[in-house]
């Protein structure tokens, strides 16, 4: 197995791991939205998943020495969307008023 094929395998494999973790986070957001009544934007977790997937495919298509600025832009945009969703989820869950 040459280094390029190994690189492509790991890039695409890590995308599947990332997609599974994002699905888990979306499930947490959906569960919290269902039982708390607060809007958690669980469907928006598909946006960083798709952006990371497109970036992974573009990154896997290139050789080890080439640089793809579009995939870097997609990774950054997906990271910003995920950061916003994660901060919203943690802020709402951790700052919930406890019934007294």
N, C-alpha and C positions, 0 to 999 in steps of 0.2 A: 504494500500500500504506500503510495507516494505521499509526501507531506501535504500537497494541495488537497487530495481527497480526504485525508484525515482532518484537515482544517475545515473543509466544507461539512463533514460529518458532525464535528463538534459545534460549529456555528448553528446548524439546523437542530441538533439535539438540544442545545441550550435554549433555543426558542420554544421547543415543546415543554421544557421544564418551566420556563417563564410563563407560558400560557396557562399551565396548570396552576401555578401560584396566583396568577391574576384571576382565574376562575374561582379559586378558593376565596380570594378577597371580595370578589363580586357576590359570592354566596353569603359571606358575612354581612355585606352591605344590604343585600336583599332581605336577609333574616332580620336585621336590625330595623329596616324600614317597615317590614310587615308588622312587627310587634311593638314598635314605638310610635308609629304614625308619622315619623319625620322623614322627609324626602332625602334619600341618600345617593341618588343617581347611579344605581347599580348597573344599568345598561351601558353607561359611559365607560365601564371597564373594558369594553370591546374595542374602544378607540386605541388605547396604548397597545393592546394585543395585536391589532392589525398593523399599526405603525411599526412595532418591533418585528413582526413577521415579514413585512415588506423590506425593512432594513436588513434583516437576516438573509433574505434571498438575494438582495443586491450585494451584500457583503460576501456571500458564499460564491457568487459568480466571478468575483475578481481573484486575481492571483494574490500570493502572500505579500508581494511588494507594492501592489497598486493601492491607491487610496481613493475612496469614493465619498466625496463630500455630501452627496444627496443622502446616502445611508446614515452618515453622521448627523445630518439635519433631522432625518426621521427619528433617529434614536433620541436626540435631544428633545424634540417635540413630544414624543411619546413619554419621555421621562418627566417633562413638565406637566403633562396632563395627569400622569400617575401620581406625581407629587401633590397636585391639587386635590385629587380624589382621596388620597391617603390622609392628607392633613384634615380634610373635611370629615372623613370617617372617624378618625381618632379624636378630633375636637368634639364632635357631637356625642360620641360614645363615652368619652372620659369626663365630659362636663355636664352630664345628664343630672337633672335634679332628682334626688332620692326622695321617695315619699316618706313623710314623717308621721 
